[in-house]
Amino acid sequence: MKINYKTIGKRIKIFRNEKNITQEQLAYQINSSPSHICNIERGIKKPSLQKYHINNQSV
């Protein structure tokens, strides 16, 4: 099974926007950079499972 990282990124962005959290705020919460969050949301970078788990707990 192939993982669609663009879909994952879109879901993260939708969830983040529903919670009214900026990329900067999310990046701070998961100890990352805003540019990395942007790249994950665009499907350019692959989120690590650890960051994904922290992301789900943060928001």
Beta strands, then each sheet from edge to edge (+ up, - down):
end
